[in-house]
Amino acid sequence: MEEALLLKNGDRKLVPIAPKAFVEELKKVTAIAAPMVMVTMSQYLLRVTPMIMVGHISELSLSSVAIATSLTNFGMAGALETLCGQAYGAEQYKKLGTYTYGAILSLILVCLPISLLWIFMDKLLVFFGQDPIVSLEAGKYAIWLIPSLFPYAILESMVPLEWWSFELLVLLSGLLPNPELESSVLSICLTTTSLHSLIPYSIGAAASTRVSNELGAGNSRAAQLSVCTVIVLAVAEAIMVCAALFCCRFILGYAYSSEKEVVDYVREMTPLLCLSIVMDSLTEILSGIARGSGWQHIGAYVNFGAYYLVGIPLAIVLGFLRNLRGEGIWGGIVTGTILQVILLTSATCLTNWQEQANKARERIFKGRILADKLIDQLN
């Protein structure tokens, strides 16, 4: 019975990688990604808007909000994209609800201990060497964020593992001389990068959906076509955004702060920011492909090695030992991102897509096969 299920869609016509097929796939990816861009952008603006408003009050307010928000993100729902996408592709629609409600329940349970950490955030920040005044203001802001924690467990999976390392940059900047300026500027760079990343993240989610659907249906050739399409789309989008951002580097800082010192510092950081945006775009796309293919474990190992074994240590060396301050910290993490792109690209190029399609169908039909065997034994 298992072999029959695995070969059920084996006779499907393979999709050739041709210009016409590319255009059709581009339409499918865009149709999925465009609504996600609007939704994720609207949700993230809830975080960005307060930062823009307080940035025009003082550097203290901006740095406090930046540090508070850097500790209020987590991500645990990456497996949901794989399971739901492949279940849909395999036409196992009942499992969609099972996976979704299971993920929601798990995230809600995780919210309880996290909310306790937010309550005592000011004391934790002081313990880790942050400025006491900034820590006190950050703690007050974090407490008011607690009511939004539980709804977000239902609405979205929040940020993945690699973004924790970016948030850690803001905390590291609080240990530099003039922590208010450094935290403010790095938070502006992080906010700008995060705001842009919603576009490639949505494209990556569309890639995850398309790849998982096709793998679940046993169509490995179409999955490869989806991979090529989203990579081309992401690179083109990143180049256009970086060109616009670089041209606006002299006025970019005024969107977040009225302090000329902050604006000038942001202008100096813009070239690194553009490089970061290109690398982040590729990372989001490749991570989406990884989720759709079902090898999150490889993505987790790559993220941990690239950011926590290379990026963050290098950021500490450049920022503190080499006295490059915020530019050194950001440059270190960008180096980790480049390494991540290289490793994920290698993993994607070396993937056996037909084998992944077989594994996807085995994963989805495993529960059904076991249930059928149990029924046969009872009969």
N, C-alpha and C positions, 0 to 999 in steps of 0.2 A: 504493500500500500504506500509505503514511504517513497519508493522509486517512482510510482505513478504520480504522486503529488509533485515531486521534484521535476518531473519531465512534462507536467501538464501544459506549460506554456513554452515548451522547447521548440515548437514549430513556428513561433512568432517570427515575423519578418524582421530581419536586422535592419537598423536604421543606418544608412551610409553617411559618412562624414563628408558631406558635400555642401556647397553654398546654400542651396535651397533648404537642406536639413538644418543647417546652422541658423538660418533666419527663422525657421519655424521654432527651433528650440529657444532662440532668443526671445521670441514672443511669449513662449510659455514661462520662461524664467522671469521676464518683466511683469507678466500678469500676476505672478506670485509675490515678487519682491516689492512692487510699487505700493500695495496696501500696507505691507509690513513697514516700509519706510515711514509712512504717515503715522501709523500707530506707535512705533517705537520712538519716533521723533517727538510726538505729543507727550509720551510718558517721560522721556528724558528731559524735556523742557520744564517739567515740574521741579527738577533738580537744578537746572541751569538758571532759570529765572531768578530765584532768590540770590544766587551767587552774583549775578549781574547787578541786582539792586543793591546788595550790601557792599559791593565793590566800589560804589560811588559814595559810600559813607566814610570808610577809612580802611587802611591796610590791615588793621587789627581785625575788623569785622570780616574782611575777605579771607584772611588767613585762617581765622577760627572756623568759618563755614567750610573752607576747603579741607581742613584736617578732619572735621566731623564727618563730612560726606565721604572722605577717603576710607573710613572704617565702617561704612554702612552698606556695603555690597557683598554679596556672596553668590555662588552659583552651584547648583546641584542637579539640575534637570536636563543635562546634556543628553542622557540616554533616551529621553522621551522622543527626541527627533528621530533617532534610529528606529526605535520600536514601532512608533506610530506610522512613520513613513513606510517602513517595510511591511507592516500589517496591512496598510491600505493597498500597496502594490500587489500583495498576495490575496487581496479581496477577503481578508479576515476582519471585517468591520466591527464585530463585537469586541474585539480586543482593544480597539481604540479607546473606548470608555474605560476599560479596566486599567490600561496603562496611565491614562490621564488622571483619573481619580486617585490612583495609587501615588502618583507623583505629587499631587496637591496635598494629600494627607501627610506625606513625608516632609514636605517643605513647611507646612504649618507647625508640625512638631518641632522642627529645627528652630523656628522663630522664637520659641519660648526661652531657651538659654541665651540666644543672641540678644533678646531684649534686655536681659539682665546685664549683659556686658555694656550695652548702651547707657544704662542708668548710671554705671560707675565709670563712664568713659573719661571724665576729667581726672580721676585718680589714676587710671591706667596710663594716661598720657604723661602725667607728671612723673610716674614711676619709670617710664621709658625715656625720660630726659627732655620732654617738650617744655616750652616756656609756660610757666604757671598761669599767666594771664590769658594766653591763647588757649590753654587747656581748659580753663574755667568756662570761657565763652563757648568753646566747642562742645563741652559737656551739656551746657544748657540747650544748645541747638539740637543735639542728638536725642535728648529726651522728647522733644516735640516731634521727632521723626518716628518714634515708636508706633503710634497709631497707623502709620502708613506701611509698616513692615508686613503685617498679616495680609492685607489686600494684595500686596505685591507678590506674595507667595502663590496666589491664585492667578494673577494676571500674567506673570512672566517668570522666567528662570533666573533673572538678574545676570550679573556679569560672570564670565567664566574664569578659570584659574589664572590665565595670563594677565587679566586686568587687576588682580590682587597685587601683582608686582608693580604695576603703574601707580596704584593707589599708595603703595609703600614709599614711592618717591616723594610724595608730599610730606610724609612723616619724616623721612630723612632730611628734607629741606628745612624742617623745623629745628634741626641740630646744627645748622650752619650759622655763621655770624649774620646778624640782621635777619632773623627768622621770618619776620613779618613780610619783608620784601621777597625773600626766596620762596616762601610758601605761596604767596600771592601769585608770583609769576609762573611757578610750576603748576599751580592749580588752573591758571588760565590756559596754559599749554595742554594740560590734561583734559580740561573741559572742551577745548576746541577739537582735540583729537577724538575724544569720546563722542562728541556731537557728529563729527564726520563719520565715525566708525559705524554709526547706525545704518548708513547706506550700504557699505560692504557687508555688514552683519546681516542685513535683510537679503542681500544677494546670496550670501553664504547659506542662509536659512532656506532660500529657494533652491539652491544647489543641493542642500541636504534632502529636501523634499523630493526633488526630481531624481537624484541618484538613488535614494532609498526606495522610491516607487518603482523605478526600473529594475533595481536589483531584486526587489521582492517579487517582481513579475518575471524574473529570470532573463531580462533583456540587458545583457552586459554591454552591448555595443551602444545602445542608447544612453547608458550611464556614462560611458566615455565621452559621448557627444556633449552631454550636459556639463561635464568637467571642463572641456575645452571652451565651451561657450561662456561660462561664468568667469573664467580666468581672463579672457579677452575683454569682457564687459568691465570687470573690476579694474584692470590696468588702464583702460581708456578713461574711466571715471576718476581715478586717482590722479592722473596727469592733468586733467582739466581743473580739478579742485586745487592742486598744488600751484598751478600757474596763477589762478585767481588769488590764492592766499599770499603768494610771494609778492604780487603786485600791490596788495593792500597791507603790506607789513608795517608801513609807517602809521597806519590808523587802526590797526587791529586791536591794540591794547586799550583804546578809548571805549571799546564796547564793554569792557569789564571794569575799568578804573579811570579816575580823573587825575591820578598821580602821574606826573611826567616821568618820574623815575621808573615806575612800573611799565609805562608805555615804551620807553626806550629799551628796557630790558627785554620786553616781549619782541621788539624788532630784532634784537640780536639773536634771539632764540628761533626766529622764523625759519631759517634754512634747515636747522635740525628738525623743526616741526614738520616741514614738508617731507623730508626723508622718512620721518616716522609715519606720516600718513600713507605714503606709498607702501611701506613694509606692513603696516597694519591692515591695509586693504587686502594684500596677498594673504596675510595670516588669517583674516576672517573667512576668506573664500576657501582656503585649504582646510581650515578647521571645520567649515560646513561640509566639505567633501568627506572629511574623516568621520563626522557624526553620521552622515548618510550611509557611509560604508560600514559602520559598526565597529571601527577600530579607535574608539575613544581612548583606550589604554595606551596606544601608541602616541596619540596626541598629548595625553597627560605626561608621559615620560619625556616627550620633546619639550613641552612647556616647562616642566620642572628643571630639566637640564639647561635649557636656553636662558631662562630668566633667573632661577634661583642658584644655579651653579656658575653661570657666566655673567649674565646681565647685572644683577644686583651687586655681586662682589666688585665687578669692574666699575659700577657707578660709585661705590664707596671709595674706591682707590682714586678715581678721577676727580670726584667732588671734594674729598677731604684731604687725601694725601698729596694730590697734584694741584690743589687749590683752584680748581676750575669751577667750583661752586655749582650752581644750577645747571650750567651747560655740561659739566662733567657728569653729573648725575643722570641727566636726560640722555647724554651720549652713550653712557654705559648700558642703559636699558634698550636703546635703539640697536646697539650691537647685539644684544640678546635676541631682539626681534629678527634681525638679519639672519642669525644662526637658526632661529626657528623656521624661517621661510625656507632656508636651504634644506633643512632636515625634512620638513613636511613635503616639499617639492620632490625630494628624493623618494620618500615613501609613496607618494602618489604616482610617480612615474614607474615605480617598480611593482605596482599593484597588479595582481592577476584578477581582472574584473570578472572573468567567467567563474573563477573559484569563489569570489565574493558573492556572486549571484547565487551560487549553490548554497553557500553558508547562510545567506539571508533567508532563503526559502526553508532551509532546515530549521533555522531559529524560529520562524513564524509558525511552521506546521508541527513543531515538536510537541506542543501542548495538545493539539488535535489528534496526533498519532497516538499519544499515550492514553488519551481519553477513549479512543476507539478500541485500543487493545484491552482496556479495563472493561468496557461494555461487552466485548467478545468473551472475556473470561467469565463475566457474571452470567452470560447467556449459556 
